[in-house]
Amino acid sequence: MGFDEAYQEHRLPLLRLAYLMSGSHDVSEDVVQSVFTSAHERWDQIEKPLPYLKRAVVNAVKDGQRRRLRLLSRPSERPPVVLPPEVDETWAHIGRLSWVQRAVVVLHYYEDLPLTEVAAVLDRPPATVRSDHRRALDKLRKALA
């Protein structure tokens, strides 16, 4: 698959992933753009583009947490999305999870990745990811009870 085809096919799903990880439209746009820019330089060396791009997006969001906090402290130029109260409450609790637990929840439930693939994206042992997943669900159950 060529770079242009991969960009067309994977850009929107990667934007969604970046948004779910960061909570910011601006950050997700910046992250995905920079990931594709850096991947373009070595595109012919990337064997499996989608896993590479997902991992790069997750890592870029993680590395940019300080920047994300600064952006979130500014007033949003976009109108807020009004969701049913239970969705807002759930997202608020997901946002309070540790970065790794939030990444596991988002990749597993919103990207529909099996926990073994989540482990590969996060570069963590599968057993550790299963433990992170269980702990995240325990925290969410307690918070939502």
C-alpha positions in Angstrom: 0.0 0.0 0.0 1.4 3.4 -1.0 1.6 6.4 1.3 -1.3 8.3 -0.3 -3.6 5.3 -0.1 -2.6 4.7 3.6 -3.3 8.3 4.4 -6.7 8.3 2.8 -7.6 5.0 4.4 -6.2 5.5 7.9 -6.4 9.2 8.6 -9.9 9.3 10.0 -9.6 6.2 12.2 -6.2 7.6 13.6 -7.9 11.0 14.2 -10.5 9.2 16.2 -7.9 7.2 18.2 -5.9 10.4 18.9 -9.1 12.2 20.0 -10.2 9.4 22.3 -6.7 9.4 23.9 -6.3 13.1 24.2 -9.8 14.6 24.4 -8.9 17.4 22.1 -9.6 17.9 18.4 -6.7 20.2 18.0 -4.2 17.8 19.6 -5.6 14.9 17.5 -5.1 16.8 14.3 -1.6 17.8 15.2 -0.6 14.3 16.3 -1.9 12.5 13.2 -0.3 15.1 10.9 3.1 14.8 12.6 2.8 11.0 12.6 2.2 10.9 8.9 4.9 13.4 8.3 7.5 11.4 10.1 6.3 8.1 8.6 6.5 9.6 5.0 10.3 10.0 5.3 10.7 6.2 5.9 7.5 4.8 4.3 9.3 2.1 2.3 10.8 0.7 5.5 7.5 0.3 7.3 6.3 -3.3 6.9 2.9 -3.0 8.6 1.6 0.5 8.3 -1.5 0.5 10.4 0.0 -1.0 13.6 3.0 1.3 13.2 0.8 4.4 12.8 -1.4 3.4 15.7 1.6 3.0 18.0 3.0 6.3 16.8 -0.3 8.1 17.5 -0.5 6.6 21.0 3.1 7.5 21.8 2.7 11.0 20.4 -0.3 11.6 22.5 1.5 10.3 25.6 4.5 12.5 24.9 2.3 15.6 24.4 0.3 15.4 27.6 1.7 18.7 28.9 0.8 20.4 25.7 -2.6 18.9 25.9 -3.2 20.3 29.3 -2.2 23.8 28.1 -4.6 23.5 25.2 -7.5 22.3 27.4 -7.0 25.2 29.7 -7.8 27.6 26.9 -11.4 28.3 26.0 -12.5 26.0 23.2 -13.3 27.6 19.9 -15.6 24.7 19.0 -19.1 24.4 20.6 -19.2 21.8 23.3 -20.7 18.4 22.3 -23.8 17.7 24.4 -24.0 14.0 25.3 -26.4 12.1 27.4 -25.4 12.5 31.1 -24.3 8.9 31.5 -21.9 9.2 28.5 -20.4 12.4 29.9 -20.0 10.8 33.3 -18.4 7.7 31.9 -15.9 9.8 29.9 -15.1 11.9 32.9 -14.2 8.7 34.8 -12.2 7.3 31.9 -10.3 10.6 31.8 -9.3 10.1 35.4 -7.7 6.7 34.8 -3.9 6.5 34.5 -2.6 7.0 31.0 -1.9 3.3 30.5 -5.3 2.2 31.8 -7.1 4.8 29.6 -5.0 3.7 26.6 -6.0 0.0 27.2 -9.7 0.9 27.5 -9.8 3.1 24.4 -7.8 0.7 22.3 -9.8 -2.3 23.4 -13.4 -0.9 23.5 -13.3 1.9 21.0 -10.8 0.6 18.5 -12.0 -3.0 18.9 -8.5 -4.4 19.3 -8.0 -7.7 21.2 -5.9 -7.3 24.3 -3.0 -9.0 22.6 -2.9 -6.3 19.9 -3.3 -3.6 22.6 -0.2 -5.0 24.2 1.7 -4.7 20.9 0.5 -1.1 20.3 1.5 -0.1 23.8 4.7 -2.2 23.8 3.8 -3.9 27.0 3.6 -7.6 27.9 0.1 -9.2 27.3 -0.2 -10.2 30.9 0.5 -6.7 32.1 -2.1 -5.3 29.7 -4.7 -7.9 31.0 -3.9 -6.7 34.5 -4.2 -3.0 33.4 -7.5 -3.8 31.8 -8.9 -5.5 34.9 -7.8 -2.7 37.2 -9.3 -0.1 34.9 -12.6 -1.9 34.8 -12.5 -2.3 38.6 -12.0 1.5 39.0 -14.7 2.3 36.5 -17.2 -0.1 38.2 -16.5 1.5 41.6 -16.7 5.1 40.2 -20.0 4.4 38.4 -21.7 2.4 41.2 
